[in-house]
Amino acid sequence: MQLFIVALQYFYVIIKERIGIRLGQKNKLVAKLKSNPRDFTFSEAETLLSYFSFVRDNKGKTSGSRVVFTSNKYKTKIILHKPHPRKERLEYQVKQLIEKLESEGLI
């Protein structure tokens, strides 16, 4: 019984640390996005959307660089353009993402 309690406490600590790390990363990405950075990348946007339970869904074989993010929780679809050859999103794209997330009450 004693061993079970120790194991349970150990797993609680591990889970608490992992959740804390994830929330910290989410908050950092939200803060970075709200500061209208010039270096906000597509992968950072994708990571942030995944924290809000959005899933990447390419619009088929002919979608090109357009990527749709959908969520079962939210009615909205977020369409992002995957920039190439650069990694950073353009300023107007960052503003559109901020507006969309604010309209859903996510940030």
TAUR-V959139 format. One line per field, one symbol per residue. ss: DSSP state (h for helix, s for strand, l for the rest). phi: phi as a letter, one per 40 degrees, with the letter a starting at -180 (. if undefined). A space follows every 10 residues. Layout:
BEGIN
ss = ???
phi = ???
END
This chain:
BEGIN
ss = lhhhhhhhhh hhhhhhhhhh hhhhhhhhhh hhhhllllll shhhhhhhhh hlllssssll lllllsssss lllllllsss sllllllsll hhhhhhhhhh hhhllll
phi = .ccccccccc cccccccccc cccccccccc cccccfccbc cccccccccc ccgcbcacch cccgccbbbb accbccbbbb cccaccbccc dccccccccc ccccgcb
END
